[in-house]
Amino acid sequence: MDNIIEKYLNYVAEALNASTLVKMTLSKPAQKNDELRNIYVKPVLIKGVRLFAFTYHYERRDEVKNYDAEQMLELIGELLPSRFLNAVLFTVSEDFTLLVSAKGKATIQTKRVQECREQNLDHDKQKQRLINPANPWWFLLGLTTREGKVLADMQHKYKQICKYVEIVDGVMKNVKFGDEIHIADMGAGKGYLTFALYEYLTTRYDKKIVMEGVEIRPDLVLKINDIIEKCNLENFKFVESSIEDYKPAKLDVLIALHACNTATDDAILKGIRNDAKLIICAPCCHKQIRQEMEKSGKTDSITRFGIFLERQAVMITDAIRALVMEYCGYKTQVMEFIEMENTPKNVLLVGRKSDAPIDKSAISKQINDLLEQYGVGEHYLWKHLFVNLKY
């Protein structure tokens, strides 16, 4: 068998030297319980350097690593046949298939191809999915079929999930974390976004991810924890608690998406009081400020119209939330969450802990001027910031 394997590796070496390798696949694990199911290899051009992208398809995740030609050949030699019994080398003119039987007999099949093949060196042409629908938790959560296909009526949710992961990843990359990242998702609900972020971070970040979903409904907590246990997901759990009563052991990232009315304020307060490095909120409902504005009867040529009063209440509420985070030492940013056609709740408030000096008196004046201008007696977050906490 060794001679056959050596002959096959020579075919691979020749394809590498002649730059004719189109792609390569390794499949049929030698051990049935091996979590690594197959490997897909293709040439890529990254910053002018030709490399080979290995996509490792595990049972519950995908990983991508790049190697040069020498490393690739050495790695293929280590994987065949100790890890995989089948391999197919696709070149521009021929296919070379290695088959190793259960008894250890190796054979090589060659096939000349009729079509004209070309190498595709675009490393992002085959777009890597941010999350993998084939992972078992997505079926258990009701997003996909058992075969890993996104359900027709869940396509919008899948799009929302991917956009969410992309945005949060972009925000987190600008924050310096330690070896562990402790994340709390407040009001996590059915868990779609919590699972998506956990999946993405555990496969793309070289850090220990500790994730807690905070949800007040006991039936959801029980269901999600059962899914987590079935899928053997480590350092991940749902906690039955309100946002206000939640007591994290450690908190680096606080996320609160569409927490209703002042629940968003409670979430921001939780992040501030636990010295979170990053606070991410997508506010929902702004009744508290609108009620204050209506109670004062103080309107202008814009807010006398109900729909504009509602929109103004939204802007005032979230502007003050952003200013309060700045007052507490966070660099704030307001951005769009997802496309308007998916949901009208598309504002994302982001606060990153900063060491920059703070002019608290100037920020305090901005907040109080806004409150006075629009007849707002109190802003929930601004008021409660000073309860049992002196700033």
N, C-alpha and C positions, 0 to 999 in steps of 0.2 A: 504493500500500500504506500510505503514511503516514497517509492519511485514515482508513483502516480501523482501524489501530492506535490512532489518537487517539479514534475512536469507541468502541472497546472499553475504553480507559482511562476514558472518560467513564462507561461502565456501572459500572466498578469504583468510581469516585469517588462516583457516586450511591448505590451500595450502602453505601459507608462513611458518607456523610452521613446516610443514612436508618437506619443500623444494622441493615441487612437481610442483610448478608453472613454466610452460614453456613460456607462453606469455599471454598477455591480451590486448584486444582492447576496446576502448570506441568510440561510433559513434552515429549518428543521434542527432545533436544538438537540445536542447530544444527550442532554439530561431533560427528561420531560417536565421536571419541576423548576426548570430554569426560568426566572422571571423575564430575562431578555429573550424576546420571541424572534426577532430578526434584525438585520442591519441593512440599511440602504446607503450606497456610496455613490457620489457623483463628483466630478471635477468642478471647482469653482475658481473664480478669479477675484481675489480680495486685495485691493490696493496694489494692483499690478502683479501680484504673486499668485502663481497657480498652486492651489491646494486641493485637498480632497475632503469633502464634507461627509462625515459618518453620522447618519441618523439612527440612533439606537432606539428601537421600538420595544419598550418594556410593557409588561402587562398593564400597568397603570399610568405610565408616563412616557414621554419621548425626550431624548437628549440629543443634542447636536454638538459634535466636536470636529475640528479641522486639523488635518495632518499634511505634512509634505509627502512627496513620493516615496522617499526612503522609509519614513515612519509607517506609511500605509502598507508597503510591502511586508515590512516586519510584523505589523499587526495582523494582516491577513494570514501570514504563516503561523502565528500563535493561535488564531481562531479556528483554523482548519487542520484536522477534523476534531480537535479537542472540545470545541464549543458548538460548532455547526457542522452538519453532515452534508448539506447541499450548498452549492454556490453557483451563480451564473455571472459570467463576465460578458458584458455587451461592448463590442467595439464597433467602429464605423462600418466594418465589412463582415464580421463573424461573431457568432455567439459561442462561448465555451462553458459547458455545464459540467460541474463536478458532482457526482453522486456517490455517497458512501453508505453502504448497507449496514443493517444492524449488526451483522457479523464482521464488519470491518473491511469488506471488499469495496475498493474504490474504482470508479470508471469515469472516463471523460467523454463527453459527446460534443462534437463540433457541428456547427451549422452555418453555412454562408447565407447571408441575408440578401434579399433582392432590392429592398428599398435603399435609398441614399440617406444615410444617417449623418447627423452633424452633432458636434458637442455643444452643449449649452452650459456656458461658464458663468451664467448669471446666478449668483448665490441666493438672490431673493426672488428669482423667477418662480421657483416652486415655493410659494409663500408658506411660511411656517405658521400654523394656527397657534394663537395665543393660548387657547385651551383645547384639549382633545376630547371631542364628544364620545369617543370610544371608551373613555374611562368609566368604570362601572357605576360610580356615584351619580352620573348624569341620568342613567336609566332609572336608578332608584329615586331620584329627585323628580322624575317625570319630564325631563327635557328631551330625551331621545328614545328610540326604539331599543330593544335588547341588542340589536346589531350595531348600535352606535350611530344611527342616523337621526339627525335633529328632526323632531316632529314638525309637520307643516304649520300647525298653529303655534309653535314655539320659536319660529324663525326670528320674529321680532325680539323675543327675549334673548336668544342667542347673540343677536347683533348687539343688543344693549350690554350684555355681559362682556363681550369682547372689547367694546369701546370703553367700558368701565375699567377693565384690566389695563388697557393701553394708557389711559389717563393716569391712573394711580401709580403705575410703574414709572411714568415720566416724572411724576411729583416725587416719588420716593428716591429716585436716582440723584436728586439734588440735596439729600439729607445724609449726613454721616452717622451711620449706625455702628454698634459694636458687633460682636460675633453672634448675638441673638437679637431677634426683632420680635417684640411682644406687641401683638395687634389685638384690639378689641373692636368688633363690628357691632355697634349699638342698634338695637331694634332690627336684628338680622332676618326676621321673618322666616321664609321658606328656605333660605340659605343659598340661593343661586349665586349671589355675588360673593358671599363668604367663601364658598367652595372654589369659585373661579379664582379668587385672589390667592387662596391657600395653594391651589394646584400650580398656578403660575410661579409664585415666589419659591416654592419648594423645588421646582425643576429648573429655575433660571438664576436664583440667588445662591451664592456660596455661603449661606448663613443658616443658622437654626431658626426656623420660623415657629413661633408659638402663637396660635390663633384661638381666640375665644369669640363665639357669637353670643351676644346678649339678647335674650328674647323673653318677654313676660308671659307668653302663652305656653303652659306646661305641655300640652299635646304636641306642639311643634318641637319643643326642646327634646322630648322623649323620642320623637320620630327621627330627628336629625342625628342625635347621639347614637341611635341604633344603626343608621347608615354609616356613620363614622367608624363604629366598631366593626361592622361587616366588611368595610373596605380597608381595615387596618391602618387608618390614617393617624400618624403620630403627632403629639403635641397640638391636638385640635379637639375642641369640645364646645358644646353649647351650654350656656349657663342660664338658669331661670331667674330672671331679675328684671326690675325696672331699670331704666337708665340712671335715675336718681339714686337708687339703692345699691347699684353695682360697685363692688370694691375690688379692683384689680390688685394683684400682688405686685405687678410691674406693668408699666404702660409706655410704649414707645410711639405707637401709632393709634390714634382714635379715629374711627370712621363712623359716621352717622348719616345714613341716606334716607331722606324723606321721613325723618322723625317729625311727627305732627306738632305744629304750633310751638309752644315753649319747650317741648321735648328736645328740640334742636339746641336750645339754650342750655338745658341740663347737660347735654352731651358735651358742648363746648366747655362748660364749667368743669365737667369731669376730666377733660383733657388738660385744662389749665391747672387744676388742683393736683393732678398727678404728674405734672411737669412733662407731659408728652412732647416728644420731639416734633411730631407732626399731627395736625388736626385737619380732617377732611370731612366736610359736611355738605350735603345737598338738602337745603331746607325745604320744608313742606308746610303749607298753611301759615298765615301770618295774622291770625285773628286778633291776637293780643294788642298789636299796635293799631289795627284798624278800629277796634272798639274804643281805644283811647282817643283816636282822632275824631270819631263820631261823637263821643261823649263831650269833647271840648267844643264842638260846633265851629271850630276854626277851619274854614275852607278858603280856597282861593279860586281863581278862574279855571284852574285845572281840576282840583280835587272836589269841586262841587258836582262833578259828574261821577256817578257811582263806580263805573268801571275804572276810571282814572284814579279814584280814591283807593281802590283795591291795589292797583299797580304801584301807586305811590307808597302805600303801606308796606308792600313787599320790598321796595327799594330802601325805604328808611330802616326797616327791621334788619335787613342783611348788611346795609352799610354800617350800622351801629355795631352789629356783631363783628364785622371785620375790624372796626376801630377798637373795640374792646380787646380783641386778640392782640392788636398792635400795642395797646396800653399795657398788656401783660407780657410783652417781650417777644411777640411773634411777628414775623414778616408775612403780611397777608396778600392774598391774590384771589381775585374773583374771575372764574372762567366758565365756559359753557361745558356742561356735563355730557349730554348726547344730543343728537339731532332733534329739532322741534317736532318732526313728524312722529316721533316715538313717544314723547311725553312733553307736556308743557313745563314740567318741573326740571328745568335744565340748568340751574345755576349751581355752581360748585364753589364753596368757600374753602380756601386752603390757608392754613397757618403753619409756618415753619419756625421753630424756636430759633431765636437769633441772639447773638451777644452784642449787637449794635446798641449804642446808647439810646434811651427813650426819653422824649420830652412829654412826660405824663400830663403836665398842665396844659400843653397845647392840644393834646388828644382829648383830654377831658372837656376842654372848651368846645371843640368841634362837636362832641357828642351832645353836650348840653344845649348848644346853639340849635342843633337839629331838632331836639325834643321841644324846645321853646317855639321854633318856627312853625312846627306843624301841630302844636297843641297837644303834645304827648306828655301825659303826667308822669309815666314811668315806662322804662324799657326793662323787661323781665331780666335779661342777662346783666345789664348795667347795674340794676338794683341788687341782684343776688350775688354779684361778684364780691360785694363787701360784707356779706353775711358769713360770719365765722372765718373771715379771711381778710386780712388788712393789706391793701395795696396803696 
